[in-house]
Amino acid sequence: DCVFPEVRFLYLAKNQIGDAGAVAIARSGFPLTLRVLDLRENPISRTGAEPLAESLAGGPLTGLTLSAKPLGRRGVRRIGEILGQRVRFV
């Protein structure tokens, strides 16, 4: 269940959210409601981004923004495989 069922857009850029924070978002109810999630300029590596992307894949998400640098090439490729055109790397 989502604690905030009306939340559709979540802007969390530049908040020092790391892998543990990304996993916490993945385990929350947000993947059921979020359409846009902006996590740019946070140190999220593949360790946190992959479970997050997998949790968002089945929901109404239309856009996820992540920083590419902490993910590395393999991480960017993997997250792109999971979310396709719904993810943007900056």
C-alpha positions in Angstrom: 0.0 0.0 0.0 1.1 3.5 -0.8 1.2 6.0 2.1 0.6 8.8 -0.3 -1.7 7.4 -3.0 -2.2 10.8 -4.8 1.6 11.4 -5.4 2.2 11.2 -9.1 5.3 13.4 -9.5 8.3 13.3 -7.2 11.3 15.5 -7.6 14.2 14.4 -5.4 17.2 15.8 -7.3 20.3 16.8 -5.3 19.2 15.1 -2.1 22.2 12.7 -1.5 19.8 9.7 -2.1 22.0 6.7 -2.5 21.4 3.0 -3.1 19.6 2.5 0.2 17.3 5.3 -0.6 16.6 4.0 -4.1 15.8 0.6 -2.7 13.5 2.2 0.0 11.6 3.9 -2.8 11.4 0.6 -4.7 9.9 -1.1 -1.6 7.5 1.7 -0.9 4.1 2.0 -2.5 5.3 4.8 -4.8 6.0 2.5 -7.8 2.2 1.9 -7.9 1.4 5.6 -8.4 4.4 7.6 -9.7 4.3 8.8 -13.2 7.5 11.0 -12.9 10.5 10.4 -10.6 13.5 12.7 -10.8 16.6 11.5 -9.0 19.2 13.3 -11.0 22.4 14.4 -9.1 22.1 11.6 -6.5 24.8 9.0 -6.0 22.7 6.0 -7.1 24.7 3.1 -8.5 23.4 0.0 -10.3 23.0 -1.6 -6.9 20.1 0.8 -6.1 18.9 1.7 -9.6 18.2 -1.8 -10.8 15.7 -2.8 -8.0 14.2 0.7 -8.4 13.7 0.3 -12.1 12.3 -3.2 -11.7 9.8 -2.0 -9.2 8.7 0.9 -11.5 8.5 -1.1 -14.7 5.0 -2.5 -14.0 3.5 0.8 -12.8 2.3 4.0 -14.5 5.8 5.5 -14.8 6.3 7.7 -17.8 9.7 9.2 -16.8 12.6 8.4 -14.5 15.6 10.7 -14.5 18.9 9.4 -13.1 22.5 10.5 -13.2 24.5 8.3 -15.6 28.0 8.7 -14.0 27.4 6.7 -10.8 25.7 3.9 -12.8 28.5 3.4 -15.3 28.0 2.0 -18.8 26.7 -1.4 -17.8 24.3 0.2 -15.3 22.9 2.6 -17.9 22.5 -0.2 -20.4 20.7 -2.4 -17.8 18.3 0.3 -16.6 17.6 1.1 -20.2 16.7 -2.5 -20.9 14.3 -2.5 -18.0 12.5 0.8 -18.6 13.2 1.6 -22.3 12.2 5.1 -23.3 10.8 5.8 -19.8 14.3 6.5 -18.4 16.5 9.5 -19.1 20.1 9.8 -18.0 21.8 13.1 -17.4 
